[in-house]
């Protein structure tokens, strides 16, 4: 007599960037083991890759989560983490009054989203050419953002196409060398416009943290972003 096949509960989450409710399940003990093994490597890229790989299996809709805007991917991964191993996580928070690090408990289900002004998806470079922009995703970010090339990498992951009055040039069709060369040829005023009218308006996730510092007795309130760090 064979053992029964266990059915996992499923949950739904709204992902605004694709305007869709996505069904997912918690990850299993075996799948969590893969994440824990990656954690032992202390390699951030390996940890992220394995986390995304496991969570892709947990998603029951036909989507590639690497295509999701980063803020929606983060929201999805945190939701899967909450339903799999719990919503509370302990982390060190630095008191802004005395600079002492205090352990605080954060509830990941309290994740919120800050939506600045509506992004401008079309930015004109000059009278002839313009850029069609998109929210960065893991797929468009490739190997990630490097500190020494941060601006180039972020803009590169955000360009969908270059256009003029007659043609559209898909950015993904170009080589990395050609992409870098193109971005480095942009004027400073154009880069500032991309930052002000698009990048700085991308939604971001955060969690409000409030606690009383045991060292100085002062109340501390702050917004914690980089929410994905708590997942891995």
PyMOL commands that set and color helices and strands:
alter all, ss='L'
color gray80, all
select helices_A, chain A and resi 29-41+44-58+65-67+70-85+108-110+138-141+147-158+171-173+176-184+188-197+199-201+228-231
alter helices_A, ss='H'
color red, helices_A
select strands_A, chain A and resi 10-15+20-25+88-94+101-107+112-114+122-124+130-133+159-163+168-170+204-212+219-224
alter strands_A, ss='S'
color yellow, strands_A
deselect
rebuild
show_as cartoon
